[in-house]
Amino acid sequence: MTVTISKLFDDQATASRAVAELESAGVPRPDISMVASNADNWYSESGDRGPNTPATTRVDRDGDGVDDRAEGAGSGAGIGAAIGGTAGLLAGLGLMAIPGIGPVVAAGWLAATAAGAITGAAAGGIIGALTQAGVSEEDAQVYAEGVRRGGTLVTARVQDNDRARLQGILDRSGVDIVRRREAYRQSGWRGFDESSQPYTPDQVRRERQQYGHAGQREGVIPVVEEELRVGKRDVHQGEVKVKSHVVETPVTEQVSLQQERVSVERRPVDRPLSGNERAFQDRTIEVEQKGQEAVVSKDARVKEEVVVNKDVQQRNQKVSDTVRRTEVEIEDERTRKPGPESSRTANRR
Protein backbone atom coordinates (compact mmCIF):
# COMPACT_ATOMS: atom_id res chain seq x y z
CA MET A 1 0.00 0.00 0.00
CA THR A 2 1.34 3.42 -0.99
CA VAL A 3 1.05 6.40 1.35
CA THR A 4 2.18 10.02 1.11
CA ILE A 5 4.70 11.57 3.48
CA SER A 6 5.22 15.33 3.57
CA LYS A 7 7.36 17.92 5.30
CA LEU A 8 7.69 21.69 5.19
CA PHE A 9 11.14 23.30 5.24
CA ASP A 10 11.98 26.94 5.85
CA ASP A 11 14.62 27.10 3.11
CA GLN A 12 15.46 25.39 -0.16
CA ALA A 13 18.91 24.15 0.85
CA THR A 14 17.64 22.10 3.79
CA ALA A 15 14.82 20.69 1.65
CA SER A 16 17.31 19.76 -1.06
CA ARG A 17 19.38 17.77 1.39
CA ALA A 18 16.28 15.96 2.60
CA VAL A 19 15.37 15.03 -0.99
CA ALA A 20 18.88 13.70 -1.54
CA GLU A 21 18.55 11.56 1.61
CA LEU A 22 15.24 10.16 0.36
CA GLU A 23 16.92 9.16 -2.88
CA SER A 24 19.76 7.52 -1.00
CA ALA A 25 17.21 5.66 1.12
CA GLY A 26 15.75 4.06 -2.01
CA VAL A 27 12.73 6.22 -2.84
CA PRO A 28 12.24 6.17 -6.66
CA ARG A 29 12.79 9.49 -8.39
CA PRO A 30 9.27 9.79 -9.86
CA ASP A 31 7.79 9.41 -6.36
CA ILE A 32 9.49 12.52 -4.97
CA SER A 33 8.12 16.01 -5.45
CA MET A 34 9.05 19.50 -4.29
CA VAL A 35 7.33 22.87 -4.40
CA ALA A 36 9.48 25.81 -3.28
CA SER A 37 8.65 29.48 -3.03
CA ASN A 38 10.51 31.68 -5.48
CA ALA A 39 9.39 34.94 -3.91
CA ASP A 40 13.01 35.98 -3.34
CA ASN A 41 14.00 35.06 -6.94
CA TRP A 42 16.54 32.45 -5.88
CA TYR A 43 15.94 30.41 -9.05
CA SER A 44 15.65 31.50 -12.66
CA GLU A 45 14.59 29.68 -15.80
CA SER A 46 18.21 29.49 -16.89
CA GLY A 47 19.09 27.56 -13.75
CA ASP A 48 20.98 30.43 -12.12
CA ARG A 49 20.22 31.09 -8.48
CA GLY A 50 20.66 34.04 -6.24
CA PRO A 51 18.66 36.71 -4.46
CA ASN A 52 19.12 39.19 -7.30
CA THR A 53 18.23 36.88 -10.17
CA PRO A 54 15.08 38.13 -11.89
CA ALA A 55 12.12 35.78 -11.98
CA THR A 56 11.19 34.37 -15.38
CA THR A 57 7.73 33.14 -14.53
CA ARG A 58 5.48 34.25 -17.33
CA VAL A 59 1.76 34.53 -17.81
CA ASP A 60 0.57 32.42 -20.71
CA ARG A 61 -2.14 33.31 -23.18
CA ASP A 62 -4.84 32.13 -20.78
CA GLY A 63 -3.55 34.41 -18.04
CA ASP A 64 -2.82 31.46 -15.75
CA GLY A 65 0.73 32.47 -14.87
CA VAL A 66 1.99 28.94 -15.60
CA ASP A 67 5.34 28.34 -17.20
CA ASP A 68 5.46 25.57 -19.81
CA ARG A 69 8.17 23.82 -17.85
CA ALA A 70 5.95 23.20 -14.82
CA GLU A 71 4.14 20.31 -16.43
CA GLY A 72 7.41 18.91 -17.67
CA ALA A 73 8.68 19.04 -14.11
CA GLY A 74 5.68 17.14 -12.88
CA SER A 75 5.72 14.51 -15.59
CA GLY A 76 8.57 12.60 -13.96
CA ALA A 77 11.57 14.44 -15.32
CA GLY A 78 14.73 13.02 -13.87
CA ILE A 79 16.39 13.77 -10.58
CA GLY A 80 19.96 14.72 -11.18
CA ALA A 81 21.29 18.25 -11.57
CA ALA A 82 19.85 20.16 -8.74
CA ILE A 83 19.03 23.14 -6.71
CA GLY A 84 22.28 24.93 -6.01
CA GLY A 85 24.24 22.45 -8.08
CA THR A 86 24.15 19.71 -5.45
CA ALA A 87 24.15 16.32 -7.15
CA GLY A 88 21.22 13.98 -6.71
CA LEU A 89 18.42 16.51 -6.22
CA LEU A 90 15.36 17.38 -8.24
CA ALA A 91 15.99 18.36 -11.82
CA GLY A 92 13.59 19.36 -14.51
CA LEU A 93 12.48 22.27 -12.35
CA GLY A 94 9.81 24.56 -13.70
CA LEU A 95 8.52 27.96 -12.70
CA MET A 96 4.82 28.46 -12.11
CA ALA A 97 2.51 30.79 -10.23
CA ILE A 98 -0.01 29.47 -7.72
CA PRO A 99 -2.90 31.70 -6.63
CA GLY A 100 -2.36 32.97 -3.11
CA ILE A 101 1.25 31.76 -3.07
CA GLY A 102 2.86 33.48 -6.00
CA PRO A 103 5.88 32.25 -8.00
CA VAL A 104 7.15 28.81 -7.09
CA VAL A 105 9.75 26.37 -8.34
CA ALA A 106 8.18 22.95 -8.72
CA ALA A 107 9.11 19.45 -9.79
CA GLY A 108 7.65 15.97 -9.46
CA TRP A 109 4.19 14.47 -9.37
CA LEU A 110 2.70 17.00 -6.93
CA ALA A 111 3.81 19.82 -9.22
CA ALA A 112 2.01 18.13 -12.12
CA THR A 113 -1.20 17.85 -10.09
CA ALA A 114 -1.00 21.46 -8.96
CA ALA A 115 -0.27 22.62 -12.52
CA GLY A 116 -3.29 20.69 -13.75
CA ALA A 117 -5.43 22.35 -11.12
CA ILE A 118 -4.31 25.80 -12.22
CA THR A 119 -4.89 25.11 -15.92
CA GLY A 120 -8.30 23.61 -15.27
CA ALA A 121 -7.40 19.95 -15.70
CA ALA A 122 -8.00 19.36 -11.99
CA ALA A 123 -9.69 21.19 -9.14
CA GLY A 124 -8.63 22.53 -5.78
CA GLY A 125 -5.21 24.04 -6.45
CA ILE A 126 -2.35 23.02 -4.16
CA ILE A 127 -4.77 22.21 -1.32
CA GLY A 128 -6.67 19.85 -3.61
CA ALA A 129 -3.45 18.27 -4.88
CA LEU A 130 -2.33 17.54 -1.32
CA THR A 131 -5.68 16.20 -0.10
CA GLN A 132 -5.95 13.97 -3.17
CA ALA A 133 -2.59 12.52 -2.16
CA GLY A 134 -3.91 11.68 1.31
CA VAL A 135 -2.79 14.74 3.28
CA SER A 136 -5.36 16.00 5.76
CA GLU A 137 -7.13 19.26 4.96
CA GLU A 138 -5.78 20.86 8.14
CA ASP A 139 -2.15 19.99 7.34
CA ALA A 140 -2.57 20.94 3.67
CA GLN A 141 -3.63 24.44 4.75
CA VAL A 142 -0.43 24.87 6.79
CA TYR A 143 1.77 23.48 4.00
CA ALA A 144 0.29 25.89 1.47
CA GLU A 145 0.68 28.82 3.85
CA GLY A 146 4.25 27.77 4.60
CA VAL A 147 5.18 27.80 0.90
CA ARG A 148 3.47 31.19 0.57
CA ARG A 149 5.73 32.54 3.32
CA GLY A 150 8.91 31.37 1.58
CA GLY A 151 9.06 27.71 2.57
CA THR A 152 9.64 24.53 0.59
CA LEU A 153 7.33 21.52 0.62
CA VAL A 154 8.72 18.02 0.01
CA THR A 155 6.37 15.09 -0.57
CA ALA A 156 7.03 11.48 -1.43
CA ARG A 157 4.95 8.42 -2.23
CA VAL A 158 6.30 5.49 -0.20
CA GLN A 159 5.26 2.02 0.91
CA ASP A 160 3.30 1.95 4.16
CA ASN A 161 5.68 -0.52 5.80
CA ASP A 162 8.58 1.90 5.17
CA ARG A 163 6.71 5.03 6.18
CA ALA A 164 8.21 5.53 9.65
CA ARG A 165 11.82 5.24 8.48
CA LEU A 166 11.42 7.64 5.55
CA GLN A 167 9.30 10.13 7.50
CA GLY A 168 12.13 10.20 10.04
CA ILE A 169 14.47 11.46 7.33
CA LEU A 170 12.19 14.43 6.69
CA ASP A 171 11.51 15.06 10.38
CA ARG A 172 15.19 15.51 11.22
CA SER A 173 15.39 18.95 9.62
CA GLY A 174 11.81 19.83 8.73
CA VAL A 175 9.24 22.06 10.40
CA ASP A 176 7.10 20.80 13.28
CA ILE A 177 3.72 21.21 11.61
CA VAL A 178 1.77 21.37 14.89
CA ARG A 179 3.92 24.15 16.36
CA ARG A 180 3.99 26.06 13.09
CA ARG A 181 0.20 25.90 12.82
CA GLU A 182 -0.08 27.28 16.35
CA ALA A 183 2.41 30.05 15.57
CA TYR A 184 0.41 31.04 12.49
CA ARG A 185 -2.83 31.09 14.45
CA GLN A 186 -1.34 33.24 17.20
CA SER A 187 -0.51 35.81 14.55
CA GLY A 188 -4.14 35.87 13.43
CA TRP A 189 -4.00 33.32 10.59
CA ARG A 190 -7.18 31.28 10.13
CA GLY A 191 -6.40 29.29 7.01
CA PHE A 192 -4.88 29.47 3.55
CA ASP A 193 -6.57 32.04 1.32
CA GLU A 194 -6.00 31.89 -2.44
CA SER A 195 -6.95 35.55 -2.69
CA SER A 196 -4.09 36.60 -0.38
CA GLN A 197 -1.21 38.61 -1.74
CA PRO A 198 2.06 36.65 -2.19
CA TYR A 199 4.87 37.42 0.22
CA THR A 200 7.48 39.95 -0.85
CA PRO A 201 11.21 39.13 -0.61
CA ASP A 202 11.47 41.27 2.52
CA GLN A 203 8.55 39.48 4.14
CA VAL A 204 10.10 36.10 3.30
CA ARG A 205 13.40 37.22 4.80
CA ARG A 206 11.74 38.35 8.02
CA GLU A 207 9.74 35.13 8.19
CA ARG A 208 12.87 33.00 7.96
CA GLN A 209 14.63 35.12 10.55
CA GLN A 210 11.68 34.65 12.89
CA TYR A 211 12.11 30.87 12.79
CA GLY A 212 15.90 30.87 12.87
CA HIS A 213 16.58 30.24 9.17
CA ALA A 214 18.24 33.47 8.07
CA GLY A 215 20.21 32.10 5.17
CA GLN A 216 21.31 29.07 7.17
CA ARG A 217 24.19 31.06 8.67
CA GLU A 218 24.10 29.25 11.96
CA GLY A 219 24.74 25.58 12.60
CA VAL A 220 23.18 24.04 15.65
CA ILE A 221 24.43 20.95 17.48
CA PRO A 222 21.98 19.90 20.20
CA VAL A 223 23.73 19.02 23.45
CA VAL A 224 21.65 16.26 24.97
CA GLU A 225 21.95 14.71 28.40
CA GLU A 226 19.82 11.86 29.69
CA GLU A 227 18.34 11.85 33.16
CA LEU A 228 17.62 8.64 35.06
CA ARG A 229 14.08 8.49 36.37
CA VAL A 230 13.14 5.63 38.68
CA GLY A 231 9.46 4.93 39.22
CA LYS A 232 7.43 2.16 40.82
CA ARG A 233 4.86 -0.25 39.50
CA ASP A 234 2.90 -3.15 40.98
CA VAL A 235 3.93 -6.60 39.79
CA HIS A 236 2.19 -9.94 40.32
CA GLN A 237 4.21 -12.18 42.62
CA GLY A 238 1.70 -15.00 43.20
CA GLU A 239 -1.36 -15.35 45.39
CA VAL A 240 -2.63 -17.31 48.40
CA LYS A 241 -5.95 -19.17 48.07
CA VAL A 242 -7.87 -20.53 51.07
CA LYS A 243 -10.73 -22.83 50.10
CA SER A 244 -13.24 -24.59 52.34
CA HIS A 245 -15.26 -27.70 51.47
CA VAL A 246 -17.57 -30.12 53.31
CA VAL A 247 -16.28 -33.51 54.40
CA GLU A 248 -18.70 -36.22 55.63
CA THR A 249 -17.33 -38.54 58.31
CA PRO A 250 -19.29 -41.59 59.61
CA VAL A 251 -19.91 -41.36 63.40
CA THR A 252 -21.23 -44.22 65.64
CA GLU A 253 -22.66 -43.60 69.10
CA GLN A 254 -24.01 -46.15 71.66
CA VAL A 255 -27.42 -45.40 73.28
CA SER A 256 -29.48 -47.46 75.81
CA LEU A 257 -33.17 -47.78 74.96
CA GLN A 258 -36.00 -49.10 77.15
CA GLN A 259 -38.66 -51.43 75.82
CA GLU A 260 -41.90 -52.38 77.63
CA ARG A 261 -43.62 -55.67 77.03
CA VAL A 262 -47.20 -56.53 78.14
CA SER A 263 -47.87 -60.17 78.88
CA VAL A 264 -51.12 -61.94 79.68
CA GLU A 265 -50.94 -65.00 81.93
CA ARG A 266 -53.61 -67.38 83.12
CA ARG A 267 -53.08 -68.83 86.63
CA PRO A 268 -55.14 -71.78 88.01
CA VAL A 269 -56.91 -70.65 91.23
CA ASP A 270 -59.46 -72.47 93.53
CA ARG A 271 -60.77 -70.15 96.24
CA PRO A 272 -64.10 -68.63 97.28
CA LEU A 273 -65.20 -65.27 95.84
CA SER A 274 -64.23 -62.44 98.14
CA GLY A 275 -66.55 -59.68 99.13
CA ASN A 276 -64.73 -57.10 96.99
CA GLU A 277 -65.00 -59.11 93.85
CA ARG A 278 -68.04 -58.75 91.75
CA ALA A 279 -69.23 -61.84 89.98
CA PHE A 280 -70.73 -61.93 86.61
CA GLN A 281 -69.87 -58.36 85.55
CA ASP A 282 -68.22 -57.20 82.24
CA ARG A 283 -64.75 -55.66 82.68
CA THR A 284 -62.00 -54.37 80.36
CA ILE A 285 -58.41 -53.90 81.35
CA GLU A 286 -56.20 -51.80 79.00
CA VAL A 287 -52.42 -51.74 79.44
CA GLU A 288 -50.25 -49.50 77.18
CA GLN A 289 -46.94 -50.92 76.04
CA LYS A 290 -44.16 -48.36 75.49
CA GLY A 291 -40.67 -48.51 74.03
CA GLN A 292 -37.85 -46.10 73.22
CA GLU A 293 -36.22 -45.39 69.87
CA ALA A 294 -33.09 -43.40 69.02
CA VAL A 295 -33.62 -39.79 67.94
CA VAL A 296 -30.69 -38.14 66.07
CA SER A 297 -30.14 -34.37 65.87
CA LYS A 298 -27.11 -32.33 64.83
CA ASP A 299 -25.70 -29.09 66.26
CA ALA A 300 -23.17 -27.03 64.23
CA ARG A 301 -20.31 -25.84 66.41
CA VAL A 302 -17.45 -23.51 65.38
CA LYS A 303 -14.26 -25.32 66.30
CA GLU A 304 -11.64 -23.13 64.51
CA GLU A 305 -11.27 -19.94 62.45
CA VAL A 306 -8.91 -19.44 59.50
CA VAL A 307 -8.04 -15.74 59.09
CA VAL A 308 -6.38 -14.43 55.89
CA ASN A 309 -4.82 -10.95 55.98
CA LYS A 310 -2.05 -9.04 54.23
CA ASP A 311 0.55 -6.62 55.54
CA VAL A 312 2.69 -4.19 53.54
CA GLN A 313 6.42 -3.87 54.09
CA GLN A 314 8.72 -1.19 52.72
CA ARG A 315 12.10 -2.07 51.27
CA ASN A 316 14.80 -0.01 49.59
CA GLN A 317 16.35 -1.09 46.30
CA LYS A 318 19.33 0.50 44.61
CA VAL A 319 18.84 0.93 40.83
CA SER A 320 21.90 1.35 38.62
CA ASP A 321 21.91 2.24 34.92
CA THR A 322 23.81 4.39 32.47
CA VAL A 323 22.83 7.77 31.05
CA ARG A 324 24.26 9.42 27.96
CA ARG A 325 25.16 12.99 27.19
CA THR A 326 26.54 14.87 24.25
CA GLU A 327 29.98 16.39 24.60
CA VAL A 328 31.13 18.98 22.10
CA GLU A 329 34.81 19.56 21.37
CA ILE A 330 35.68 22.94 19.87
CA GLU A 331 38.92 23.40 17.98
CA ASP A 332 39.56 27.06 17.34
CA GLU A 333 42.68 27.56 15.25
CA ARG A 334 42.58 31.28 15.94
CA THR A 335 43.66 30.75 19.54
CA ARG A 336 46.78 28.71 18.69
CA LYS A 337 49.98 30.49 19.69
CA PRO A 338 52.81 30.57 17.14
CA GLY A 339 55.81 28.32 17.89
CA PRO A 340 59.35 29.58 18.62
CA GLU A 341 60.35 29.43 14.95
CA SER A 342 57.34 31.52 13.95
CA SER A 343 58.15 34.06 16.66
CA ARG A 344 61.73 34.44 15.50
CA THR A 345 60.57 34.89 11.93
CA ALA A 346 58.13 37.58 13.00
CA ASN A 347 60.84 39.35 14.97
CA ARG A 348 63.21 39.34 12.03
CA ARG A 349 60.55 41.05 9.99
CORPE-V972735 format. One line per field, one symbol per residue. ss: DSSP state (h for helix, s for strand, l for the rest). Layout:
ss = ???
//
This chain:
ss = lssssssssllhhhhhhhhhhhhhllllhhhsssssslllllslllllsllllllllllllllllsllhhhhhhllllssllhhhlllsslllssssslllsssssslhhhhhhhhhhhlllllhhhhhhhhllllhhhhhhhhhhhhlllsssssssshhhhhhhhhhhhlllllhhhhhhhhhhllllllllllllllhhhhhhhhhhllllllllllllllslllllllllllllllllllllllllllllllllslllllllllllllllllllllllllllllllslllllllllllllllllllllllllllllllllslllllllhhhllllhhhhhhhhhl
//
